[in-house]
Amino acid sequence: MLGYALIFFVIAIIAAVFGFGGIAASAAAVAKILFWVFLAVALVTLVIDLAGSARRALSS
């Protein structure tokens, strides 16, 4: 997912260089949304992993 965000970011940079402002803004917006979704999923996964390892430590 982070890879998709980077791809859209690169598309936004290239579109901005060639003067396609609308396309650049759209690609940048998609990249920003994908980045935040990736960050949220990463944090949820981290919390679940920490909770699971704490539960395993208590049961041993």
N, C-alpha and C positions, 0 to 999 in steps of 0.2 A: 504494500500500500504506500509505503514511503517512496518506493521507486516510481509509482504513478505520480505522486506529488512532485517529485523531481523532474519527471518528463514534462508535466504541464508547466512547471516553472521555466524550463528551457524553451518550450514553445512560446511562452509569454515573452521571454527575453528576445528571441528571434523575431517574433511578430512586432515587438516594439522597435527593434532596429530597422525593420523594413517599413515602419510607419503605419502598421495596421493597429490602431489604438483600440478599437472595439474587440478585436480578436485577442489582443494582448491582455486587456482587462478581464475578459472572460476566462482565459487560460489561467491568469493569476488568481482569480477568484476560486476556480476549481482546485488549483494547487493548494490554496490556503485552507479550503474546506477539507481536502484529503489529509493535509498535515494534521489538523486538529482531530480528525477522526482517528488517525493513526496514533496520535498521542493519547487520546482517551482509551483506545483499545489496549495500548501498551500499559497504561496505568492500571486498568482493570485486571489485566493479566498478572501484573506484578502483585497486586493486592491478593488475588486468588492464590497465587503461588506462595506468598508469605503466610497466608492463613492456613494453607494446606500443610506447609512445613512446620508451623507452630503446633498444629493438631497432631502431626506425626510425632513430634518431640514430646508432647504431653502423654501420648498413649504408650510410649516405649518405656 
